[in-house]
Amino acid sequence: MESDNYTSFIQEVAKFTVMSLQQLQFSHNSLHYILSLWQRLVASMPYVKSSQPHHLDTYAPEVSRAMIMAHLQMVSRVINDGMEDPIDDLGLLQQQLDQFAIIVRCEYEANCTFIVQLFERSARLYDDLLKKAGSAEKDVLIEEERLAWLVYFIGAAISGRVAYTASDETDGIDAQLICRVMRLMGYTDNKLNRRKSEKLELANMQFFEYFRKVYIGDQSPKGVYQVMKTELGIDDELVVMSIMIRKIVTNLKFWGDSDNVVTRSLQLLNDLSMGYSSIRRMVKLDEVQFLLKNHTSDNFPFLGTNSTLVDLKCRTAFYASLARLLSTELVEDEDKLEEFMRPIGGEIFETCLFEFSLCASNDPFPWCLPIVAGISGLFGERVGVTGLSRHFAGLCISNTKTCLFARYVHDCLYRLCDYVRAWLLCLFVFLIVCLPVALSSSLPLCLSIYLLVCLCLFLVAYLPKTFCIVFQD
């Protein structure tokens, strides 16, 4: 700042930044370099001791507003022209939002007033489009994505409190932004049966993650809840945690077809269940008790047998979070543990037994029952058995020191292995004894040897691959 050319330098840098933002379709992948410069400049403002003006309070707000407007204006080109959508690149988006979080805190009140105006205008237009019969689908998609961008920017602005000097006044501004996002969530949740937006839902999950980091915890500031109590009736963080859990339950119920939403929702649940003090408070919530008592595929489709590979991986995280919530109340209460564990294995064992009874009642050749039922029960229910193993993996991760739980898991796995070993024994008897005897006149010796080799490979390869998944996580 002591340099004679500083003023012209910062002015030209601001002009170049705004120009780059206006050409976002060409500069999006390299934008973080110039944003990194502004992030460092704004972050250094509290430490400036020079009497010379730094002009950052003039140009940094221009950069913040240009960044917001550039992304909002690009949405129409993405929807109408099929351009690559920067909101889908979550890694780069996260990096740029972290930089924006620092830049926007310069002249924070003016920047937030600008964001509120854009948000209210877009929310009002979105509501009008949904109410109006015959609205163009592209117009609705444009407003949904613009709202998603604004939710991302609001979440980032709130997260900037950690790294920048804050006050009760800025907490009140944060509260105004938070209330608007939560109203939008309530509005969209009421329409989930008719319309869903994955991009807006992912933005909501990111917003909650930012809020959790700043305003939930023993040492978190409480000033924001004064305004939220007036606007929404939310007077402490426990009510917000209840809203978060309710939102997670809603997403797991209605977004089972979206791997991204399920994954992000479970990540938020995992983060909420990490702190000991927060778990002690959360476990008393009705929403948490609902999760602990009703974790079935009827309530959460991603737990069903028609699961994708991503869903199977999500089960481990889901049950790891539930186990942490359960462990705060679980000492030696076997009845409570039985109640929690009952939904996990019931459907799997019932389905396997159904396969067996179906073969037994319909097959006219009892001698081939073991091979038919074995293949149907083992391979047809492999997704179910793998899912069950994922459940146990998540539970074991969070309950390594609970003796009662360890005994229960051991008994369940032992019974499951007994069931599978019984089918393998039937298959072994059929291939080695029944089939060669029945076809001895026409079956060459080499084919019998071949069947034996196949059986050995089956025993060696299939059984460990199915059950060792418990230890892979």
Backbone torsions as a table, in degrees:
resi	resn	phi	psi	omega
1	MET	NA	-22.1	178.5
2	GLU	-75.9	-13.7	-179.3
3	SER	-72.3	147.7	179.4
4	ASP	-67.2	-25.3	-175.0
5	ASN	-99.6	7.9	-176.6
6	TYR	-62.5	-44.5	-176.4
7	THR	-61.1	-46.2	179.3
8	SER	-68.6	-33.4	179.0
9	PHE	-64.0	-49.8	-176.8
10	ILE	-67.9	-30.5	177.8
11	GLN	-68.3	-43.3	179.9
12	GLU	-69.5	-36.6	177.1
13	VAL	-63.5	-42.3	177.9
14	ALA	-63.4	-41.5	179.2
15	LYS	-64.6	-42.2	178.1
16	PHE	-64.4	-39.5	180.0
17	THR	-64.2	-46.2	179.7
18	VAL	-63.3	-40.0	178.6
19	MET	-64.4	-39.5	178.2
20	SER	-64.9	-39.1	179.3
21	LEU	-67.6	-34.8	178.8
22	GLN	-69.7	-21.8	175.7
23	GLN	-107.5	50.1	-170.5
24	LEU	-62.8	-30.0	-178.6
25	GLN	-65.6	-19.5	179.6
26	PHE	-103.4	-22.6	-170.6
27	SER	-115.9	6.4	-171.2
28	HIS	-63.0	-40.8	-176.3
29	ASN	-71.6	-18.6	179.7
30	SER	-112.2	6.7	-175.4
31	LEU	-65.7	-28.2	-175.6
32	HIS	-65.2	-20.6	179.1
33	TYR	-68.2	-48.1	-178.9
34	ILE	-72.8	-32.8	176.5
35	LEU	-67.3	-31.4	177.4
36	SER	-62.8	-37.7	177.0
37	LEU	-62.3	-46.8	-179.4
38	TRP	-67.4	-34.8	177.3
39	GLN	-60.9	-44.7	-179.3
40	ARG	-69.3	-36.6	179.2
41	LEU	-64.8	-46.7	-178.2
42	VAL	-68.6	-39.1	-179.8
43	ALA	-64.0	-24.6	-178.7
44	SER	-86.9	-5.6	-175.8
45	MET	-57.9	-41.9	-179.7
46	PRO	-63.1	-17.3	-175.3
47	TYR	-102.7	2.5	-178.7
48	VAL	-75.4	126.2	-179.1
49	LYS	-112.2	-4.7	-176.3
50	SER	-72.0	148.0	177.1
51	SER	-80.5	-11.7	179.7
52	GLN	-77.1	142.7	179.6
53	PRO	-67.9	138.9	179.6
54	HIS	-93.7	-13.7	175.2
55	HIS	63.9	6.1	179.6
56	LEU	-68.8	-31.0	178.2
57	ASP	-68.6	-12.4	176.5
58	THR	-93.7	-43.8	-171.4
59	TYR	-96.0	-29.7	179.9
60	ALA	-62.1	-41.8	175.2
61	PRO	-61.8	-32.6	176.7
62	GLU	-63.4	-39.9	178.6
63	VAL	-65.4	-44.9	179.9
64	SER	-59.4	-47.6	-177.4
65	ARG	-69.7	-36.6	177.8
66	ALA	-64.5	-37.4	179.3
67	MET	-65.5	-42.8	179.1
68	ILE	-64.1	-49.2	-177.0
69	MET	-65.3	-36.2	-179.1
70	ALA	-62.5	-42.7	180.0
71	HIS	-70.6	-36.8	178.5
72	LEU	-67.9	-39.1	-179.6
73	GLN	-72.1	-27.0	-178.8
74	MET	-73.4	-20.5	-176.4
75	VAL	-59.4	-43.2	-178.5
76	SER	-63.0	-36.3	177.9
77	ARG	-70.9	-33.3	177.4
78	VAL	-65.7	-45.7	-176.7
79	ILE	-73.6	-43.6	-173.8
80	ASN	-82.7	-37.1	-173.9
81	ASP	-105.4	-5.0	178.1
82	GLY	74.0	27.5	178.1
83	MET	-69.9	161.0	176.3
84	GLU	-63.3	131.6	-174.3
85	ASP	-93.9	116.6	-179.2
86	PRO	-66.9	-18.4	-179.4
87	ILE	-71.2	-16.5	179.9
88	ASP	-82.7	-19.0	178.5
89	ASP	-86.4	85.3	-171.0
90	LEU	-65.8	-32.1	180.0
91	GLY	-66.6	-50.4	178.8
92	LEU	-67.2	-37.0	178.0
93	LEU	-60.6	-44.5	179.6
94	GLN	-61.3	-41.8	-179.5
95	GLN	-64.0	-44.6	-178.7
96	GLN	-70.4	-33.4	176.7
97	LEU	-67.4	-37.1	176.7
98	ASP	-62.7	-36.3	176.9
99	GLN	-72.2	-41.8	178.0
100	PHE	-61.1	-34.1	-178.3
101	ALA	-58.2	-33.5	179.7
102	ILE	-82.8	-43.1	-175.5
103	ILE	-63.9	-41.2	-174.6
104	VAL	-68.7	-18.1	-179.1
105	ARG	-74.7	-10.5	173.1
106	CYS	-80.3	120.2	-172.1
107	GLU	58.3	55.1	-169.3
108	TYR	-64.3	-41.4	-176.9
109	GLU	-62.3	-44.4	179.4
110	ALA	-65.7	-40.4	178.9
111	ASN	-64.4	-41.4	-179.0
112	CYS	-69.5	-34.1	174.5
113	THR	-61.3	-40.1	177.3
114	PHE	-64.2	-43.0	179.6
115	ILE	-65.5	-41.3	-179.9
116	VAL	-61.9	-42.1	178.8
117	GLN	-61.3	-44.8	179.0
118	LEU	-65.4	-41.1	-177.5
119	PHE	-65.1	-47.0	-179.0
120	GLU	-64.2	-39.2	178.7
121	ARG	-65.2	-44.1	-178.7
122	SER	-69.3	-39.5	179.0
123	ALA	-65.5	-39.4	178.6
124	ARG	-65.5	-42.6	178.6
125	LEU	-66.2	-38.4	178.1
126	TYR	-63.0	-42.6	178.2
127	ASP	-63.8	-41.6	179.4
128	ASP	-63.6	-39.8	-179.8
129	LEU	-65.8	-38.7	179.7
130	LEU	-71.1	-32.3	-179.9
131	LYS	-79.2	-26.9	-176.1
132	LYS	-81.7	125.7	178.4
133	ALA	-71.3	136.7	178.0
134	GLY	82.3	16.7	177.2
135	SER	-65.9	142.2	-179.8
136	ALA	-66.6	135.4	-178.4
137	GLU	-61.1	-37.0	-179.2
138	LYS	-65.3	-36.5	178.5
139	ASP	-64.7	-39.7	178.5
140	VAL	-66.2	-43.1	179.3
141	LEU	-62.3	-37.2	179.3
142	ILE	-63.5	-45.8	-179.3
143	GLU	-69.1	-34.4	177.0
144	GLU	-62.8	-43.7	-178.6
145	GLU	-72.6	-34.3	175.7
146	ARG	-63.1	-41.1	176.0
147	LEU	-63.5	-37.6	177.5
148	ALA	-61.8	-43.7	177.9
149	TRP	-61.7	-43.2	-178.7
150	LEU	-66.0	-36.2	176.3
151	VAL	-64.9	-41.3	176.0
152	TYR	-59.8	-45.9	-178.2
153	PHE	-66.2	-38.0	178.0
154	ILE	-65.1	-44.2	177.4
155	GLY	-60.2	-42.2	178.9
156	ALA	-65.1	-40.4	179.4
157	ALA	-61.4	-40.1	178.2
158	ILE	-65.3	-41.1	-178.0
159	SER	-65.9	-21.0	179.1
160	GLY	-66.1	-11.5	179.6
161	ARG	-63.6	-30.0	-177.8
162	VAL	-64.8	-38.8	-171.9
163	ALA	-99.8	-0.7	-174.7
164	TYR	-133.1	154.6	-179.2
165	THR	-63.0	125.8	-176.5
166	ALA	-120.8	167.7	180.0
167	SER	-150.4	176.4	177.3
168	ASP	-62.3	-31.5	179.4
169	GLU	-65.9	-44.8	179.1
170	THR	-69.5	-31.0	175.4
171	ASP	-64.1	-37.9	176.1
172	GLY	-64.5	-36.4	176.3
173	ILE	-66.8	-42.6	176.0
174	ASP	-57.0	-41.8	-177.9
175	ALA	-62.6	-37.6	178.2
176	GLN	-63.2	-39.9	177.8
177	LEU	-67.8	-43.0	-178.7
178	ILE	-61.4	-43.8	-178.0
179	CYS	-61.3	-37.8	180.0
180	ARG	-68.0	-39.6	178.7
181	VAL	-66.6	-41.1	-179.0
182	MET	-67.8	-34.7	174.5
183	ARG	-63.7	-41.0	178.8
184	LEU	-63.6	-39.8	177.7
185	MET	-60.1	-46.1	178.5
186	GLY	-61.0	-37.9	179.5
187	TYR	-65.7	-46.5	-178.5
188	THR	-71.3	-33.6	178.5
189	ASP	-64.9	-33.4	178.8
190	ASN	-69.0	-15.5	-178.2
191	LYS	-111.4	15.6	-176.6
192	LEU	-63.6	-29.8	179.4
193	ASN	-70.9	-19.1	-178.0
194	ARG	-110.9	-34.2	-176.4
195	ARG	-150.6	139.1	179.3
196	LYS	-135.6	146.7	176.5
197	SER	-130.4	110.9	-177.9
198	GLU	-65.0	-39.6	-178.4
199	LYS	-65.7	-40.5	178.1
200	LEU	-68.0	-35.6	179.8
201	GLU	-68.7	-39.9	176.6
202	LEU	-63.9	-37.3	176.6
203	ALA	-64.1	-39.3	177.7
204	ASN	-61.9	-41.9	179.2
205	MET	-64.8	-39.2	177.5
206	GLN	-66.3	-38.6	177.1
207	PHE	-60.5	-45.6	179.1
208	PHE	-63.5	-34.9	178.6
209	GLU	-65.2	-43.1	175.9
210	TYR	-62.1	-45.0	-179.4
211	PHE	-61.2	-41.8	-179.1
212	ARG	-60.3	-41.9	-177.2
213	LYS	-66.3	-31.5	-173.3
214	VAL	-96.0	-44.5	-166.4
215	TYR	-115.4	9.1	175.4
216	ILE	-123.7	123.0	-178.3
217	GLY	148.8	164.3	-177.7
218	ASP	-64.0	-34.2	-176.9
219	GLN	-101.3	10.4	-176.7
220	SER	-75.8	151.0	178.8
221	PRO	-68.8	147.7	-176.3
222	LYS	-110.8	-3.1	-175.8
223	GLY	-63.0	-27.6	-176.8
224	VAL	-66.3	-26.2	-175.6
225	TYR	-76.0	-16.1	176.7
226	GLN	-65.3	-45.0	177.9
227	VAL	-72.3	-39.7	-179.1
228	MET	-64.8	-31.4	177.3
229	LYS	-67.2	-38.9	178.6
230	THR	-69.0	-40.7	-174.6
231	GLU	-82.3	-43.0	-171.7
232	LEU	-124.9	-4.5	-176.4
233	GLY	78.3	17.3	179.0
234	ILE	-95.8	111.6	-172.4
235	ASP	-107.4	-10.2	176.8
236	ASP	-156.4	174.4	-174.4
237	GLU	-71.3	-22.0	178.5
238	LEU	-64.4	-37.4	177.1
239	VAL	-66.3	-39.2	178.0
240	VAL	-65.6	-40.6	177.1
241	MET	-61.9	-37.1	175.7
242	SER	-62.9	-41.2	177.5
243	ILE	-64.4	-40.9	179.3
244	MET	-62.7	-47.0	-180.0
245	ILE	-63.2	-40.5	177.9
246	ARG	-62.4	-38.0	178.3
247	LYS	-67.6	-40.6	177.9
248	ILE	-62.5	-45.0	178.4
249	VAL	-61.0	-42.3	178.2
250	THR	-61.2	-44.2	-179.5
251	ASN	-65.5	-42.0	179.9
252	LEU	-66.5	-26.4	-179.1
253	LYS	-83.9	-42.1	-172.9
254	PHE	-100.9	-15.1	-175.9
255	TRP	-113.7	32.8	179.0
256	GLY	-62.6	-19.8	179.6
257	ASP	-88.7	0.2	-179.7
258	SER	-116.7	107.1	179.5
259	ASP	-62.5	-36.8	-177.4
260	ASN	-66.0	-45.3	-178.2
261	VAL	-67.4	-42.4	178.8
262	VAL	-61.8	-44.5	-178.8
263	THR	-62.8	-45.9	-178.9
264	ARG	-68.3	-36.0	177.9
265	SER	-65.0	-41.9	178.9
266	LEU	-69.6	-31.1	175.8
267	GLN	-64.6	-40.8	177.3
268	LEU	-65.3	-42.5	177.0
269	LEU	-61.0	-40.4	178.4
270	ASN	-62.8	-43.6	179.9
271	ASP	-66.4	-38.6	179.5
272	LEU	-66.5	-30.4	-176.0
273	SER	-90.7	10.0	-177.8
274	MET	-82.6	-44.4	-176.1
275	GLY	-76.4	135.7	-176.9
276	TYR	-64.8	-45.3	-177.3
277	SER	-65.9	-39.3	179.6
278	SER	-68.3	-34.9	177.7
279	ILE	-64.2	-41.1	-179.3
280	ARG	-60.1	-33.4	178.2
281	ARG	-83.5	-38.0	-176.8
282	MET	-65.5	-37.1	-172.2
283	VAL	-64.1	-17.8	179.0
284	LYS	-85.2	-9.6	-178.4
285	LEU	-72.6	145.6	178.5
286	ASP	-62.9	-34.9	-179.0
287	GLU	-65.8	-37.7	178.4
288	VAL	-69.6	-40.9	177.5
289	GLN	-63.1	-34.7	175.3
290	PHE	-63.1	-42.4	178.0
291	LEU	-61.4	-43.3	-175.5
292	LEU	-69.9	-25.2	-175.3
293	LYS	-105.0	-11.6	-172.4
294	ASN	-134.2	37.4	179.7
295	HIS	-84.1	73.0	-179.7
296	THR	-123.3	165.3	179.5
297	SER	-67.9	-20.6	176.6
298	ASP	-66.8	-35.2	179.2
299	ASN	-91.2	-33.4	-177.3
300	PHE	-128.3	100.7	-173.5
301	PRO	-59.3	-25.9	-177.2
302	PHE	-70.7	-8.1	175.1
303	LEU	-91.1	0.7	-177.5
304	GLY	-76.9	173.9	-178.3
305	THR	-75.7	-17.3	177.8
306	ASN	-91.5	45.1	-174.4
307	SER	-88.1	150.6	172.7
308	THR	-85.7	174.3	178.9
309	LEU	-62.8	-38.5	178.7
310	VAL	-64.8	-40.1	178.4
311	ASP	-61.1	-41.6	179.6
312	LEU	-61.4	-39.5	178.6
313	LYS	-69.5	-31.8	179.3
314	CYS	-67.7	-26.2	-177.2
315	ARG	-62.1	-36.2	179.6
316	THR	-61.2	-47.0	179.6
317	ALA	-65.2	-38.7	-178.9
318	PHE	-62.1	-49.0	-177.1
319	TYR	-76.7	-23.3	173.0
320	ALA	-65.9	-40.0	178.1
321	SER	-68.4	-44.0	179.0
322	LEU	-61.7	-38.7	-179.4
323	ALA	-65.4	-37.4	177.0
324	ARG	-65.2	-39.9	178.1
325	LEU	-66.4	-38.2	-178.8
326	LEU	-71.1	-33.9	-172.3
327	SER	-65.7	-21.4	-179.7
328	THR	-69.7	-27.4	179.3
329	GLU	-104.1	-13.5	-173.8
330	LEU	-90.1	114.2	173.5
331	VAL	-114.6	-77.6	173.3
332	GLU	-134.5	32.3	-178.9
333	ASP	-87.6	90.1	-175.3
334	GLU	-68.1	-31.7	179.7
335	ASP	-64.7	-41.7	179.1
336	LYS	-66.7	-38.7	176.9
337	LEU	-65.6	-41.5	177.4
338	GLU	-60.1	-42.1	-180.0
339	GLU	-64.0	-39.2	179.1
340	PHE	-69.4	-39.1	-174.2
341	MET	-81.4	-17.8	-172.7
342	ARG	-56.7	-43.2	-177.7
343	PRO	-70.1	-16.4	-170.0
344	ILE	-70.6	-51.7	-173.1
345	GLY	-100.2	-10.4	-173.4
346	GLY	-59.9	-47.3	-176.1
347	GLU	-67.1	-35.4	-178.8
348	ILE	-65.5	-49.9	-177.9
349	PHE	-67.1	-37.7	178.6
350	GLU	-63.6	-40.0	179.9
351	THR	-67.4	-41.3	178.6
352	CYS	-64.1	-42.5	177.7
353	LEU	-65.1	-34.0	177.4
354	PHE	-64.3	-40.8	178.1
355	GLU	-60.0	-41.8	-178.9
356	PHE	-65.4	-47.8	-178.0
357	SER	-64.6	-33.0	178.7
358	LEU	-65.6	-44.0	178.4
359	CYS	-65.7	-40.1	-176.9
360	ALA	-66.1	-32.2	-176.3
361	SER	-86.4	-23.3	-173.2
362	ASN	-108.6	-19.1	-173.6
363	ASP	-81.3	123.3	-179.3
364	PRO	-79.2	-10.3	-178.5
365	PHE	-117.1	93.9	-176.3
366	PRO	-59.2	-26.3	-176.1
367	TRP	-68.7	-19.8	179.6
368	CYS	-99.5	5.6	-179.9
369	LEU	-58.9	-43.4	-177.4
370	PRO	-58.9	-43.4	-177.7
371	ILE	-69.5	-40.8	-179.1
372	VAL	-66.8	-51.1	-178.5
373	ALA	-66.6	-36.2	-179.6
374	GLY	-63.1	-49.1	-179.1
375	ILE	-66.7	-41.8	-179.9
376	SER	-65.5	-43.9	-177.3
377	GLY	-70.6	-39.5	-175.3
378	LEU	-82.3	-52.1	-176.4
379	PHE	-79.7	-37.9	179.9
380	GLY	-67.9	-29.7	-179.4
381	GLU	-104.8	19.7	-176.6
382	ARG	-64.5	-37.1	177.5
383	VAL	-62.2	-40.8	179.3
384	GLY	-64.4	-44.0	-179.9
385	VAL	-66.5	-40.5	177.4
386	THR	-63.7	-42.0	177.3
387	GLY	-61.6	-41.2	177.6
388	LEU	-61.8	-40.1	177.0
389	SER	-63.7	-37.8	176.9
390	ARG	-63.0	-40.4	178.1
391	HIS	-57.9	-49.5	-178.4
392	PHE	-64.5	-34.5	178.3
393	ALA	-61.4	-47.8	178.6
394	GLY	-62.5	-41.1	180.0
395	LEU	-65.6	-39.3	-178.7
396	CYS	-69.8	-32.7	-179.8
397	ILE	-59.0	-40.2	-173.4
398	SER	-97.6	-1.9	-177.4
399	ASN	-132.1	44.9	-177.7
400	THR	-69.9	-18.6	-175.9
401	LYS	-113.2	10.3	-179.8
402	THR	-98.8	107.2	-174.4
403	CYS	-64.0	-42.7	-179.2
404	LEU	-60.4	-43.4	-180.0
405	PHE	-67.2	-39.9	-179.8
406	ALA	-61.6	-41.3	178.1
407	ARG	-65.0	-39.6	-178.4
408	TYR	-65.6	-45.6	179.6
409	VAL	-62.8	-40.6	178.9
410	HIS	-60.3	-44.2	-179.8
411	ASP	-64.1	-41.8	-179.8
412	CYS	-63.7	-47.4	-179.6
413	LEU	-65.5	-35.9	179.6
414	TYR	-64.4	-42.3	178.7
415	ARG	-67.0	-37.5	178.5
416	LEU	-65.6	-41.9	178.4
417	CYS	-65.8	-36.9	175.7
418	ASP	-60.0	-41.0	179.7
419	TYR	-62.6	-46.0	-178.3
420	VAL	-68.8	-38.9	179.4
421	ARG	-63.7	-32.3	178.0
422	ALA	-64.2	-41.9	179.0
423	TRP	-69.5	-36.9	177.8
424	LEU	-64.7	-35.9	177.5
425	LEU	-65.3	-42.1	176.2
426	CYS	-60.7	-42.8	179.6
427	LEU	-64.6	-39.5	-180.0
428	PHE	-63.1	-46.1	-179.5
429	VAL	-62.0	-40.9	-178.6
430	PHE	-65.2	-47.1	-174.9
431	LEU	-71.2	-36.3	-172.4
432	ILE	-93.2	-31.3	-174.1
433	VAL	-108.6	-59.1	-170.6
434	CYS	-68.1	-49.4	-173.7
435	LEU	-66.5	-46.5	178.3
436	PRO	-62.5	-37.1	179.9
437	VAL	-67.8	-42.7	-177.8
438	ALA	-66.9	-31.0	-175.7
439	LEU	-118.2	29.8	-173.9
440	SER	-63.4	-30.3	-177.0
441	SER	-71.9	-27.2	-175.3
442	SER	-119.7	-3.8	-175.7
443	LEU	-98.3	118.2	179.4
444	PRO	-66.4	157.3	179.2
445	LEU	-63.3	-34.8	-177.7
446	CYS	-64.8	-32.7	178.9
447	LEU	-69.6	-36.0	175.7
448	SER	-63.4	-41.7	177.1
449	ILE	-63.9	-38.9	178.8
450	TYR	-61.6	-42.3	178.6
451	LEU	-63.7	-38.2	178.1
452	LEU	-64.0	-42.3	178.8
453	VAL	-63.5	-42.3	178.7
454	CYS	-60.5	-40.2	179.8
455	LEU	-64.1	-44.2	179.7
456	CYS	-60.8	-44.2	178.0
457	LEU	-61.9	-38.3	179.4
458	PHE	-62.7	-46.5	-178.4
459	LEU	-65.5	-37.9	-176.2
460	VAL	-76.5	-39.6	-171.2
461	ALA	-90.8	-42.6	-169.5
462	TYR	-77.8	-45.4	-174.4
463	LEU	-62.6	-49.1	178.6
464	PRO	-64.0	-35.9	-177.1
465	LYS	-64.7	-30.8	-178.3
466	THR	-78.0	-44.6	-169.4
467	PHE	-99.2	-20.4	179.9
468	CYS	-73.5	-3.8	176.5
469	ILE	-62.9	-21.4	177.7
470	VAL	-60.8	-34.1	-174.4
471	PHE	-94.0	-12.1	-177.2
472	GLN	-71.0	-28.9	-176.5
473	ASP	-85.8	NA	NA
